Amino acid sequence: MAATGNEQRGASAYYVSTPIYYVNDAPHLGHAYTTVAGDVLTRWHRQRGEKVWFLTGTDEHGQKIMRTAEANGVTPQEWCDKLVEEAWKPLWEHLEIANDDFIRTTQKRHTDRVQEFVQDLYDKGEIYQGGYEGPYCVGCEEYKTPGELLDGEGEFAGQKLCPIHKKPVEMLKEENYFFKLSEYGPRLLEHYEKNPGFIQPESARNEVVNFVRQGLQDLSISRSTFDWGVPVPWDSGHVIYVWVDALLNYATAVGYGSDQAKFEETWPASVHLVGKDILRFHAVIWPAMLMANGLPLPGKIAANGWLMVGGEKMSKSNLTGIKPQDLTSHFGVDAYRWYFLRAIAFGQDGSFSWEDFSARYTSELANDFGNLASRVAAMVGKYFGGTLPEATAHSEAEQAVADGLAKAVAEADAKIGEELDFAGGIAAVFDFIKQVNGYLTEQEPWKVAKDTADAAQARLATILYTAAEALRGMAVLLAPVMPATCEKLWISLGAEPHIGPLSVQRVQEAGTWGILPAGTTVTKGDVLFPRLEEPAKG
């Protein structure tokens, strides 16, 4: 198996972060997509028995937040408090996100450390005072180069637009402090060359390398035209640029400057998960800042693509108009967690449609996986009184199933645990589910049961044990993706009293055949994936 991030870096914790999200509005599907991916990745590594640290949080400073708060007639802090407590944290709880920490950039544990970090850069001569004038996008909180801008049309005719937000930029002129980013181009290129997996996917890596090769400009790291931010420690007339403030959350949350033992056992991050629109901040500015202060760089910056929405039943075409709860109320939380990682290759743009979700739910979750669990439990109940029988009549058919499980474990572990190929890893498990369904179709246990001869009954016992043991492996492999569903399956198999809780089962051992002992009490619980009711047409 490929070396884990822990082995590659020598750190004791597998540390994964999501972006910290702007709280100018409630979370949408895109925010949830990245956060669920981080949750599945960290649950997977916990299931390996590794020490894990999973961080998410909110980015609460900057001009965009200030303007949103003003528009709503409250202070920026009041706005942030309301959104975090009423929208962001409740959604992560709803989606069963098992984060170890939630950092807010308005917390003193963060702001004090940001000032110390920037002061260190200043003391080292990495920051100087200067002036800047140029086009600025408040939505991105970033100065743009003229070549990046789009020509406005219609209501924006004659204006220059941000290529991401498609809204007019503002011309800003400020006396600011600058970080000597331009000096770090060669060092960054050297790091990219020596660590080809540092930026993923490859298309994202190529974009960043080409950008840096064109030459970097020094970075304005302060603002003086508004005051909602962390004050520059040596000049209270300036606040620290929101992106410098925000990026440092990954370090401040794990003890930078406050808990050295915690910092040393966690840092650097194994994986920073980011959206591709904020890739340059994380793959250029962030590592340059760390280099300047002599800190180790993260193991991997993994950029996911954009989610696009299609389909007739979803009437709103904008992601911000679709709440994750709109989907979980219909499909369920576990199906929601499964769908986006199953249907979209992580790192590429993907499109969501209600129809595709419904079709995959019915064919793969309800028919293939859920129905398999129900059938096996029902037959063990009908033919063996709910007690899992012993397998004594093995054949090549059973060996093929055992080999299929071992293959699914190896493929899923490599793809999810190492390559962040969630779709590929989940597909490997569902290929195995199809194999087991095919096994039952070929073996026809309902026909074998009609033969009362000892040999036939031994065959029946072996077939049903094989199917139940296969389900045991599926429960372990899919637990990081669908935790509540797999817990129900674990209970149905009667596994816990004999082999312990699902949480202590190790992914790398899941392919060992014969772990579920004969004699467990198999019960037919609630249907894992109920039939969907068609939503009312508006």
C-alpha positions in Angstrom: 0.0 0.0 0.0 1.2 3.5 -0.7 2.7 5.4 2.3 0.2 7.4 4.3 0.5 11.2 4.7 1.7 10.5 8.3 4.6 8.3 7.1 5.5 10.8 4.4 5.6 13.7 6.8 6.6 12.1 10.0 3.9 13.8 11.9 1.7 12.0 14.4 -1.7 13.3 13.3 -3.5 13.1 9.9 -4.6 16.7 9.8 -7.3 17.8 7.3 -8.8 21.2 6.9 -11.7 22.7 4.8 -11.6 26.3 3.8 -13.0 28.6 6.4 -16.1 29.9 4.9 -17.3 33.5 4.6 -20.3 34.2 6.7 -21.9 36.8 4.5 -24.7 34.3 3.8 -26.0 30.9 4.8 -24.1 27.7 3.6 -25.0 26.2 0.2 -24.3 23.0 -1.6 -20.8 23.9 -2.6 -19.8 24.5 1.0 -21.3 21.3 2.1 -19.6 19.4 -0.7 -16.1 20.3 0.4 -17.0 19.7 4.1 -18.5 16.3 3.6 -15.5 15.3 1.5 -13.3 16.3 4.4 -15.4 14.4 6.9 -15.4 11.2 4.8 -11.6 11.5 4.4 -11.0 11.9 8.1 -13.5 9.2 9.1 -11.7 6.9 6.7 -8.3 7.6 8.4 -9.9 7.2 11.8 -11.2 3.8 10.6 -7.6 3.0 9.8 -6.8 3.5 13.4 -4.9 6.7 12.8 -4.9 9.8 15.0 -6.8 12.4 13.1 -7.5 16.1 13.4 -10.3 17.7 11.3 -10.7 21.4 11.2 -13.4 23.6 9.7 -14.6 27.1 10.6 -15.6 30.6 9.4 -13.9 33.6 7.9 -15.4 36.6 9.6 -13.4 39.7 8.7 -13.1 41.9 5.6 -15.1 44.4 3.6 -17.6 42.0 2.3 -18.7 40.9 5.8 -18.8 44.6 6.9 -21.0 45.6 4.0 -23.4 42.7 4.5 -23.8 43.5 8.2 -24.4 47.2 7.4 -27.1 46.2 4.9 -28.8 44.1 7.6 -28.6 46.9 10.2 -26.3 45.1 12.6 -22.7 45.2 13.6 -20.3 42.8 11.8 -19.7 40.8 15.0 -23.5 40.5 15.6 -23.9 39.3 12.0 -21.2 36.7 12.3 -22.5 35.4 15.6 -26.0 35.0 14.2 -24.9 33.2 11.0 -22.5 30.9 12.8 -24.9 29.8 15.5 -28.1 29.7 13.4 -26.8 28.5 10.0 -23.3 27.1 9.8 -22.8 25.0 13.0 -26.4 23.5 12.8 -25.8 22.4 9.2 -22.6 20.6 10.0 -24.3 18.8 12.9 -27.2 17.9 10.6 -24.8 16.5 8.0 -23.0 14.5 10.7 -19.7 16.3 10.2 -17.3 15.0 12.9 -14.9 17.9 13.0 -12.5 18.2 15.9 -12.5 21.9 16.0 -14.4 24.9 14.6 -12.4 28.1 14.4 -13.7 31.6 14.0 -11.4 34.3 12.8 -12.9 36.7 15.3 -11.8 34.5 18.3 -8.9 35.9 20.4 -7.0 32.6 20.1 -6.8 33.4 16.4 -6.4 37.2 16.3 -3.6 37.4 18.8 -1.6 34.8 16.9 -2.2 36.5 13.5 -0.7 39.7 14.9 2.3 37.8 16.2 2.8 36.0 12.9 2.7 39.3 10.9 4.9 41.1 13.4 7.5 38.3 13.0 7.4 38.8 9.2 7.8 42.6 9.7 10.7 42.1 12.1 12.4 39.9 9.6 12.2 42.5 6.9 9.6 40.6 4.8 7.1 43.5 5.0 7.5 47.1 3.8 5.2 50.1 3.3 4.1 51.3 -0.1 1.2 52.4 -2.2 -1.1 50.6 -4.6 -3.8 51.5 -7.0 -5.8 49.0 -9.0 -9.1 47.1 -9.6 -10.4 45.3 -6.5 -13.1 42.7 -6.2 -14.8 42.9 -2.8 -16.4 39.4 -3.4 -12.9 37.9 -3.8 -11.3 40.3 -1.3 -8.5 40.6 -3.9 -6.8 43.0 -6.2 -7.1 41.9 -9.8 -4.7 42.4 -12.7 -6.2 44.2 -15.7 -5.7 41.1 -17.9 -8.0 39.0 -15.7 -11.0 41.3 -16.0 -14.0 40.8 -18.3 -15.7 43.4 -20.4 -19.2 44.1 -19.0 -22.3 43.8 -21.1 -25.9 44.9 -20.6 -26.4 46.6 -17.3 -22.6 46.5 -16.8 -21.7 47.8 -20.2 -18.5 49.9 -20.2 -17.4 48.4 -16.8 -14.7 45.8 -16.0 -16.0 42.7 -14.2 -14.4 40.1 -11.9 -14.1 36.9 -13.8 -15.4 34.8 -10.9 -18.3 37.0 -9.5 -19.1 38.6 -12.9 -19.7 41.9 -11.1 -17.9 45.3 -11.5 -14.6 45.7 -9.7 -13.8 48.9 -7.7 -10.8 51.0 -8.3 -8.9 51.3 -5.0 -5.9 53.5 -4.1 -4.3 52.9 -0.7 -1.1 53.3 1.3 -0.6 49.7 2.4 2.0 47.3 3.8 3.4 44.7 1.4 4.7 41.2 1.8 7.7 40.4 -0.5 5.9 37.7 -2.3 7.8 38.3 -5.6 11.0 36.9 -4.0 9.4 33.5 -3.4 8.6 32.5 -7.0 11.8 30.4 -7.5 11.4 28.7 -4.1 7.8 27.9 -4.8 8.6 26.5 -8.3 11.4 24.3 -6.7 8.9 23.0 -4.1 6.3 22.2 -6.8 9.0 20.4 -8.8 10.2 18.3 -5.9 6.7 17.5 -4.6 4.5 16.8 -7.7 1.6 15.8 -5.5 1.6 19.0 -3.5 -1.2 20.5 -5.6 -4.0 18.3 -6.9 -5.5 17.6 -9.4 -2.8 17.9 -12.0 -4.8 20.5 -14.0 -4.8 22.7 -10.8 -1.1 22.1 -10.4 -0.4 23.2 -14.0 -2.4 26.3 -13.6 -0.5 27.4 -10.4 2.9 26.5 -11.9 2.2 28.6 -15.0 0.9 31.5 -12.9 4.1 31.6 -10.7 6.4 31.2 -13.8 4.9 34.5 -15.1 6.4 36.3 -12.1 4.7 37.2 -8.8 3.9 40.7 -7.5 4.4 41.7 -3.9 1.2 41.2 -1.9 -0.7 44.1 -0.2 -1.2 42.7 3.3 -3.1 45.5 4.9 -6.1 47.8 4.3 -6.7 51.3 5.6 -10.1 52.2 4.0 -12.1 50.2 6.6 -11.6 48.8 10.1 -13.3 45.4 10.3 -10.3 43.2 10.7 -7.3 42.4 12.8 -5.2 45.6 13.5 -1.7 45.7 12.1 0.3 45.5 15.4 2.7 48.3 14.6 0.2 50.6 12.8 -3.4 50.7 14.2 -4.5 52.7 11.2 -4.4 49.5 9.1 -6.1 46.1 9.4 -4.5 42.9 8.2 -5.6 41.8 4.7 -8.4 39.3 5.2 -6.7 36.5 3.2 -3.5 36.7 5.3 -5.7 36.6 8.4 -7.8 33.8 7.1 -5.0 31.5 5.9 -3.4 31.6 9.3 -6.4 29.8 10.8 -4.9 26.5 9.8 -1.9 27.2 12.1 -3.6 29.1 14.9 -6.3 26.4 15.4 -3.7 23.7 16.2 -1.7 25.7 18.7 0.7 28.0 16.7 2.1 30.4 19.3 0.0 29.1 22.1 0.4 25.3 22.5 3.7 24.2 21.1 3.1 20.5 21.9 -0.2 20.5 20.1 1.3 22.3 17.2 4.3 20.0 16.8 2.1 16.8 16.9 -0.4 18.2 14.4 1.5 20.5 12.0 1.8 20.6 9.1 -1.6 19.8 7.6 -1.8 16.5 5.6 -4.4 17.9 3.3 -5.9 21.4 2.8 -9.2 20.9 0.9 -10.1 24.1 -1.1 -12.4 25.2 -3.9 -10.6 25.9 -7.1 -11.5 29.6 -7.1 -9.3 30.0 -4.0 -6.5 27.8 -5.1 -3.9 30.5 -5.7 -4.2 31.8 -2.2 -3.5 28.4 -0.8 -0.9 27.2 -3.3 1.0 30.4 -3.7 0.5 33.0 -0.9 0.1 30.5 1.9 3.3 28.4 1.3 5.2 31.6 0.7 4.1 33.0 4.1 5.1 29.7 5.8 8.5 29.8 4.0 9.0 33.3 5.2 8.4 32.4 8.8 10.4 29.1 8.6 7.4 26.8 9.1 6.9 23.4 7.3 4.6 23.4 4.3 1.4 21.3 4.2 1.5 17.9 2.5 -1.2 18.5 -0.1 -3.5 21.3 -1.5 -6.4 19.5 -3.1 -8.8 21.7 -5.1 -12.3 20.5 -5.8 -14.3 21.7 -8.8 -17.4 23.7 -9.0 -20.9 22.3 -8.6 -23.4 23.2 -11.3 -27.1 22.7 -11.0 -29.4 21.3 -13.7 -32.7 19.4 -13.9 -36.3 20.6 -14.2 -37.5 19.8 -10.7 -35.0 22.1 -9.0 -36.4 25.5 -10.0 -33.6 27.6 -8.7 -30.6 27.6 -10.9 -28.2 29.2 -8.4 -26.3 27.2 -5.8 -27.0 29.8 -3.2 -30.7 29.2 -3.7 -30.5 25.5 -2.8 -30.1 24.5 0.8 -28.6 21.1 1.6 -31.7 20.6 3.8 -33.8 20.8 0.7 -32.2 17.6 -0.4 -31.7 15.8 2.9 -35.4 16.2 3.8 -36.2 14.1 0.7 -33.3 11.7 0.2 -31.9 11.6 3.8 -28.6 12.7 5.2 -26.6 9.6 4.4 -27.8 9.5 0.8 -26.8 13.1 0.5 -23.3 12.5 1.8 -23.0 9.5 -0.6 -24.4 11.1 -3.7 -22.1 14.1 -4.3 -18.9 12.0 -3.7 -20.3 9.1 -5.8 -21.5 11.1 -8.7 -18.8 13.7 -9.1 -15.1 13.1 -9.5 -13.4 15.1 -6.8 -11.3 17.8 -8.4 -13.5 18.2 -11.5 -16.5 20.3 -12.1 -19.7 18.4 -11.7 -23.4 18.9 -12.2 -26.2 18.1 -9.9 -29.7 17.2 -10.9 -32.7 16.0 -8.9 -33.3 13.3 -11.6 -29.8 11.9 -11.4 -29.9 11.8 -7.6 -33.3 10.0 -7.7 -32.1 7.5 -10.2 -28.9 6.7 -8.4 -30.7 6.5 -5.0 -33.2 4.0 -6.4 -30.8 1.8 -8.4 -27.7 1.8 -6.2 -28.8 2.5 -2.7 -32.3 1.1 -2.5 -32.2 -1.7 -5.0 -28.6 -2.9 -4.8 -27.4 -2.1 -1.3 -30.5 -1.8 0.8 -32.4 -4.6 -0.8 -29.4 -6.9 -0.4 -29.3 -6.2 3.4 -33.1 -6.8 3.7 -33.0 -10.1 1.7 -30.2 -11.6 3.7 -31.7 -10.7 7.0 -35.1 -12.0 5.9 -33.7 -15.4 4.8 -31.5 -15.9 7.9 -34.7 -15.2 9.9 -36.9 -17.5 7.8 -34.5 -20.5 7.4 -32.4 -20.3 10.5 -34.6 -18.5 13.1 -32.4 -15.4 13.0 -29.2 -17.1 14.0 -26.4 -16.8 11.5 -25.4 -20.4 10.5 -21.9 -21.8 10.1 -20.4 -22.1 6.6 -19.2 -25.7 6.0 -19.8 -26.3 2.3 -17.4 -23.8 0.5 -17.1 -23.8 -3.2 -15.4 -21.6 -5.8 -18.4 -19.3 -5.7 -17.7 -18.4 -2.1 -14.0 -17.9 -2.7 -14.9 -15.5 -5.5 -16.9 -13.4 -3.0 -14.1 -13.5 -0.5 -11.6 -12.4 -3.2 -14.0 -9.7 -4.3 -14.2 -8.2 -0.8 -10.4 -8.2 -0.5 -10.2 -6.4 -3.8 -12.8 -3.8 -2.8 -10.9 -3.1 0.4 -7.6 -2.6 -1.4 -9.1 -0.4 -4.1 -11.2 1.7 -1.8 -8.4 2.3 0.7 -6.0 3.4 -2.0 -8.5 5.6 -3.8 -10.2 7.3 -0.8 -7.4 7.2 1.8 -4.6 8.2 -0.5 -5.7 9.5 -3.8 -8.8 11.4 -2.6 -10.7 9.7 -5.4 -13.9 9.3 -3.5 -16.0 8.4 -6.6 -13.5 5.6 -7.5 -13.4 4.3 -4.0 -17.2 4.2 -3.6 -17.5 2.6 -7.0 -15.2 -0.2 -5.9 -17.5 -1.0 -3.0 -20.6 -0.9 -5.1 -19.0 -3.2 -7.7 -18.6 -5.6 -4.8 -22.3 -5.1 -3.8 -23.3 -6.0 -7.4 -21.1 -9.0 -7.2 -22.8 -10.3 -4.0 -26.2 -9.7 -5.5 -25.1 -11.7 -8.5 -23.9 -14.4 -6.2 -27.3 -14.8 -4.6 -29.0 -14.7 -7.9 -26.8 -17.6 -9.2 -26.9 -19.6 -5.9 -30.7 -19.3 -5.5 -30.8 -20.0 -1.7 -34.7 -19.8 -1.8 -34.6 -22.9 -4.0 -31.9 -24.7 -2.1 -34.0 -24.2 1.1 -36.7 -26.5 -0.4 -34.3 -29.5 -0.3 -34.2 -30.9 3.3 -31.1 -33.1 2.7 -28.2 -32.3 5.0 -25.9 -31.4 2.1 -28.5 -28.9 0.7 -28.9 -27.4 4.2 -25.2 -27.0 4.6 -25.1 -25.3 1.2 -27.9 -23.0 2.3 -26.0 -22.1 5.5 -22.9 -21.4 3.5 -24.6 -19.2 1.0 -26.3 -17.1 3.7 -23.2 -16.8 5.9 -21.2 -15.7 2.8 -23.8 -13.0 2.1 -23.8 -11.8 5.7 -20.0 -11.7 6.0 -19.9 -9.7 2.7 -22.4 -7.2 4.3 -20.0 -7.0 7.3 -17.2 -5.8 5.0 -19.6 -3.4 3.2 -20.6 -1.8 6.6 -16.9 -1.1 7.5 -16.1 0.3 4.1 -19.1 2.5 3.8 -19.2 3.7 7.4 -17.1 6.9 6.7 -19.6 7.8 3.9 -22.9 6.7 5.4 -22.3 6.4 9.2 -25.9 6.2 10.4 -26.9 3.6 7.7 -23.9 1.4 8.3 -24.6 1.5 12.1 -28.1 0.2 11.4 -26.6 -2.6 9.2 -24.1 -3.4 12.0 -26.9 -3.8 14.5 -28.9 -5.9 12.0 -26.0 -8.3 11.6 -25.7 -8.7 15.4 -21.9 -7.9 15.1 -21.2 -5.7 18.0 -21.5 -8.2 20.9 -19.1 -10.5 19.1 -16.5 -8.3 17.3 -17.0 -4.9 18.9 -18.5 -1.5 17.7 -18.3 -0.5 14.1 -16.0 2.4 15.0 -13.2 0.1 16.0 -13.2 -2.1 12.9 -10.2 -1.3 10.8 -10.4 -0.7 7.0 -7.2 -2.5 6.3 -8.6 -5.6 8.0 -12.1 -5.5 6.5 -11.1 -7.8 3.7 -10.1 -10.7 6.1 -12.7 -13.4 5.5 -14.6 -15.0 8.3 -14.6 -12.2 10.9 -18.3 -12.3 11.6 -18.8 -15.4 13.7 -21.6 -17.9 13.2 -24.2 -17.6 16.0 -24.8 -13.9 15.8 -28.4 -12.8 16.0 -29.4 -11.3 12.6 -32.5 -9.1 12.7 -34.4 -7.4 9.9 -34.5 -3.8 11.0 -36.0 -0.8 9.2 -35.4 -0.5 5.4 -32.0 1.2 5.0 -33.2 3.3 2.0 -37.0 3.8 1.9 -38.8 4.3 -1.3 -38.8 7.9 -2.3 -42.0 9.9 -2.4 -42.2 12.2 -5.4 -42.1 15.8 -4.3 -45.2 17.9 -4.9 -44.9 19.9 -8.1 -45.0 23.7 -7.6 
